């Protein structure tokens, strides 16, 4: 198992799920979080989402960064 997957969770079931998701090309909350880095200044544009406890997320309205929040919400929600 890749070290980066091991570092995302200490739970073995979660690690297995992350490994399968990566093998199948399935995007997870961890992938969406990494797309949000580095975090900040999007609140001024009104695209700083606080709908869940995984944010605040910065959705890029210009199409160059994340197009949805960590939980999967888009700027239209």
N, C-alpha and C positions, 0 to 999 in steps of 0.2 A: 504494500500500500504506500502511496506517495506520502512523504512527510507533510506536505501542505494540507492534505486531507486529514491526517492524524491531528494536526494542530487546530483544526476547525472545531473539533468536538472530542471529548474524552469517551463518549458513549460509543461502544462498538457497533451497535445497530445503525446509528447515524453515520458512522464512518463507512459502513458497507453500502448504505443508501447513497452517500456522496460518491463513492467509487462507481456504482452502477450508473448514476446520473451522468457522471463524466464520460463513461464509456459510451453511453447512448446519446450524448450531446444534449442532455436535458438541463435547462437553466434552473438554478436553485436560488434561494434567498442569499446564499453566500456569494454567488456569482454577481447578483444584482448589487449587493453591498460593495463589492470590489470595484464595480463600475462607477460607484458614487465617489470614490476617493480621488483626490483629496476633497474633503467636504467644506463648503461655505459660499456666501454672498448671493444665493439664489432667492432668498426670501424677499429681497428688494424687487425681484421680477414677478413675485407672486407664484412661484413654482416650488415652494418649500413645503412639502407635504408632511403633516403630522397626524395622519389618520390612524396609525397604529404605534405600537411601542418599539418598532425597529428603526424608526427615523430619528430626526427629521431627514427626509430624502431631498435630493436636489435633482429635479427632472430638467434636462436640457431642452429648452424650447427651440434651439437652433439646429437640433439634429446631429450634433457632434459627440454627444455623451449619452448618458443613460436616458432611455425613453420611457422608463417606468420606475416606480419606487421599489424598495427592497421587497415589500409585500406583493408587488405586482400591479399596484394602482398606477394609472396613467394621469397625465395632467388634465384630462377631461373628466375625471371622477371627482 
